[in-house]
Amino acid sequence: MKELYRTNDPAALACASALLNGESIPSFVMDVHMSVLEGSIGILPRRLMVAEADLEEARTVLSDNGFEISEN
């Protein structure tokens, strides 16, 4: 799994995940339960992960829809 997108915004994360799902690209959100450590204030970003084989296509899908994707 490779990190595709990182954000503190749960709505943006849900939108990105839905876009990938619409293109049949499986994704997984990591760090969802970190709020236990941070006290639910939303300072720790969540990461959207995809398989390495799907990484380039997923980057294209999100960048075509206005998401800023880093090229790590």
MODELLER restraints for C-alpha pairs under 7 A, 6 or more apart:
rsr = mdl.restraints
at = mdl.atoms
rsr.add(forms.Gaussian(group=physical.xy_distance, feature=features.Distance(at['CA:1:A'], at['CA:49:A']), mean=5.86, stdev=0.5))
rsr.add(forms.Gaussian(group=physical.xy_distance, feature=features.Distance(at['CA:1:A'], at['CA:50:A']), mean=5.29, stdev=0.5))
rsr.add(forms.Gaussian(group=physical.xy_distance, feature=features.Distance(at['CA:1:A'], at['CA:51:A']), mean=4.48, stdev=0.5))
rsr.add(forms.Gaussian(group=physical.xy_distance, feature=features.Distance(at['CA:1:A'], at['CA:52:A']), mean=5.70, stdev=0.5))
rsr.add(forms.Gaussian(group=physical.xy_distance, feature=features.Distance(at['CA:2:A'], at['CA:49:A']), mean=5.33, stdev=0.5))
rsr.add(forms.Gaussian(group=physical.xy_distance, feature=features.Distance(at['CA:2:A'], at['CA:50:A']), mean=5.48, stdev=0.5))
rsr.add(forms.Gaussian(group=physical.xy_distance, feature=features.Distance(at['CA:2:A'], at['CA:51:A']), mean=6.03, stdev=0.5))
rsr.add(forms.Gaussian(group=physical.xy_distance, feature=features.Distance(at['CA:2:A'], at['CA:52:A']), mean=5.68, stdev=0.5))
rsr.add(forms.Gaussian(group=physical.xy_distance, feature=features.Distance(at['CA:3:A'], at['CA:47:A']), mean=6.41, stdev=0.5))
rsr.add(forms.Gaussian(group=physical.xy_distance, feature=features.Distance(at['CA:3:A'], at['CA:48:A']), mean=5.95, stdev=0.5))
rsr.add(forms.Gaussian(group=physical.xy_distance, feature=features.Distance(at['CA:3:A'], at['CA:49:A']), mean=4.53, stdev=0.5))
rsr.add(forms.Gaussian(group=physical.xy_distance, feature=features.Distance(at['CA:3:A'], at['CA:50:A']), mean=6.60, stdev=0.5))
rsr.add(forms.Gaussian(group=physical.xy_distance, feature=features.Distance(at['CA:4:A'], at['CA:48:A']), mean=5.63, stdev=0.5))
rsr.add(forms.Gaussian(group=physical.xy_distance, feature=features.Distance(at['CA:4:A'], at['CA:49:A']), mean=5.49, stdev=0.5))
rsr.add(forms.Gaussian(group=physical.xy_distance, feature=features.Distance(at['CA:4:A'], at['CA:50:A']), mean=6.56, stdev=0.5))
rsr.add(forms.Gaussian(group=physical.xy_distance, feature=features.Distance(at['CA:4:A'], at['CA:59:A']), mean=6.93, stdev=0.5))
rsr.add(forms.Gaussian(group=physical.xy_distance, feature=features.Distance(at['CA:5:A'], at['CA:47:A']), mean=5.77, stdev=0.5))
rsr.add(forms.Gaussian(group=physical.xy_distance, feature=features.Distance(at['CA:5:A'], at['CA:48:A']), mean=5.10, stdev=0.5))
rsr.add(forms.Gaussian(group=physical.xy_distance, feature=features.Distance(at['CA:5:A'], at['CA:69:A']), mean=6.33, stdev=0.5))
rsr.add(forms.Gaussian(group=physical.xy_distance, feature=features.Distance(at['CA:6:A'], at['CA:45:A']), mean=6.07, stdev=0.5))
rsr.add(forms.Gaussian(group=physical.xy_distance, feature=features.Distance(at['CA:6:A'], at['CA:46:A']), mean=5.64, stdev=0.5))
rsr.add(forms.Gaussian(group=physical.xy_distance, feature=features.Distance(at['CA:6:A'], at['CA:47:A']), mean=4.49, stdev=0.5))
rsr.add(forms.Gaussian(group=physical.xy_distance, feature=features.Distance(at['CA:6:A'], at['CA:48:A']), mean=6.29, stdev=0.5))
rsr.add(forms.Gaussian(group=physical.xy_distance, feature=features.Distance(at['CA:7:A'], at['CA:13:A']), mean=6.90, stdev=0.5))
rsr.add(forms.Gaussian(group=physical.xy_distance, feature=features.Distance(at['CA:7:A'], at['CA:45:A']), mean=4.91, stdev=0.5))
rsr.add(forms.Gaussian(group=physical.xy_distance, feature=features.Distance(at['CA:7:A'], at['CA:46:A']), mean=5.60, stdev=0.5))
rsr.add(forms.Gaussian(group=physical.xy_distance, feature=features.Distance(at['CA:7:A'], at['CA:47:A']), mean=6.75, stdev=0.5))
rsr.add(forms.Gaussian(group=physical.xy_distance, feature=features.Distance(at['CA:8:A'], at['CA:42:A']), mean=6.27, stdev=0.5))
rsr.add(forms.Gaussian(group=physical.xy_distance, feature=features.Distance(at['CA:8:A'], at['CA:43:A']), mean=6.68, stdev=0.5))
rsr.add(forms.Gaussian(group=physical.xy_distance, feature=features.Distance(at['CA:8:A'], at['CA:44:A']), mean=6.57, stdev=0.5))
rsr.add(forms.Gaussian(group=physical.xy_distance, feature=features.Distance(at['CA:8:A'], at['CA:45:A']), mean=4.41, stdev=0.5))
rsr.add(forms.Gaussian(group=physical.xy_distance, feature=features.Distance(at['CA:8:A'], at['CA:46:A']), mean=6.16, stdev=0.5))
rsr.add(forms.Gaussian(group=physical.xy_distance, feature=features.Distance(at['CA:16:A'], at['CA:62:A']), mean=6.60, stdev=0.5))
rsr.add(forms.Gaussian(group=physical.xy_distance, feature=features.Distance(at['CA:17:A'], at['CA:27:A']), mean=6.68, stdev=0.5))
rsr.add(forms.Gaussian(group=physical.xy_distance, feature=features.Distance(at['CA:20:A'], at['CA:26:A']), mean=6.90, stdev=0.5))
rsr.add(forms.Gaussian(group=physical.xy_distance, feature=features.Distance(at['CA:20:A'], at['CA:58:A']), mean=6.58, stdev=0.5))
rsr.add(forms.Gaussian(group=physical.xy_distance, feature=features.Distance(at['CA:25:A'], at['CA:54:A']), mean=6.76, stdev=0.5))
rsr.add(forms.Gaussian(group=physical.xy_distance, feature=features.Distance(at['CA:26:A'], at['CA:50:A']), mean=6.41, stdev=0.5))
rsr.add(forms.Gaussian(group=physical.xy_distance, feature=features.Distance(at['CA:27:A'], at['CA:48:A']), mean=6.63, stdev=0.5))
rsr.add(forms.Gaussian(group=physical.xy_distance, feature=features.Distance(at['CA:27:A'], at['CA:49:A']), mean=5.51, stdev=0.5))
rsr.add(forms.Gaussian(group=physical.xy_distance, feature=features.Distance(at['CA:27:A'], at['CA:50:A']), mean=4.75, stdev=0.5))
rsr.add(forms.Gaussian(group=physical.xy_distance, feature=features.Distance(at['CA:28:A'], at['CA:48:A']), mean=5.78, stdev=0.5))
rsr.add(forms.Gaussian(group=physical.xy_distance, feature=features.Distance(at['CA:28:A'], at['CA:49:A']), mean=5.10, stdev=0.5))
rsr.add(forms.Gaussian(group=physical.xy_distance, feature=features.Distance(at['CA:28:A'], at['CA:50:A']), mean=6.52, stdev=0.5))
rsr.add(forms.Gaussian(group=physical.xy_distance, feature=features.Distance(at['CA:29:A'], at['CA:46:A']), mean=6.81, stdev=0.5))
rsr.add(forms.Gaussian(group=physical.xy_distance, feature=features.Distance(at['CA:29:A'], at['CA:47:A']), mean=5.64, stdev=0.5))
rsr.add(forms.Gaussian(group=physical.xy_distance, feature=features.Distance(at['CA:29:A'], at['CA:48:A']), mean=4.60, stdev=0.5))
rsr.add(forms.Gaussian(group=physical.xy_distance, feature=features.Distance(at['CA:29:A'], at['CA:49:A']), mean=6.13, stdev=0.5))
rsr.add(forms.Gaussian(group=physical.xy_distance, feature=features.Distance(at['CA:30:A'], at['CA:46:A']), mean=5.88, stdev=0.5))
rsr.add(forms.Gaussian(group=physical.xy_distance, feature=features.Distance(at['CA:30:A'], at['CA:47:A']), mean=5.13, stdev=0.5))
rsr.add(forms.Gaussian(group=physical.xy_distance, feature=features.Distance(at['CA:30:A'], at['CA:48:A']), mean=6.36, stdev=0.5))
rsr.add(forms.Gaussian(group=physical.xy_distance, feature=features.Distance(at['CA:31:A'], at['CA:46:A']), mean=5.12, stdev=0.5))
rsr.add(forms.Gaussian(group=physical.xy_distance, feature=features.Distance(at['CA:31:A'], at['CA:47:A']), mean=6.58, stdev=0.5))
rsr.add(forms.Gaussian(group=physical.xy_distance, feature=features.Distance(at['CA:32:A'], at['CA:46:A']), mean=6.17, stdev=0.5))
rsr.add(forms.Gaussian(group=physical.xy_distance, feature=features.Distance(at['CA:35:A'], at['CA:42:A']), mean=6.89, stdev=0.5))
rsr.add(forms.Gaussian(group=physical.xy_distance, feature=features.Distance(at['CA:59:A'], at['CA:69:A']), mean=6.58, stdev=0.5))
rsr.add(forms.Gaussian(group=physical.xy_distance, feature=features.Distance(at['CA:63:A'], at['CA:69:A']), mean=6.38, stdev=0.5))
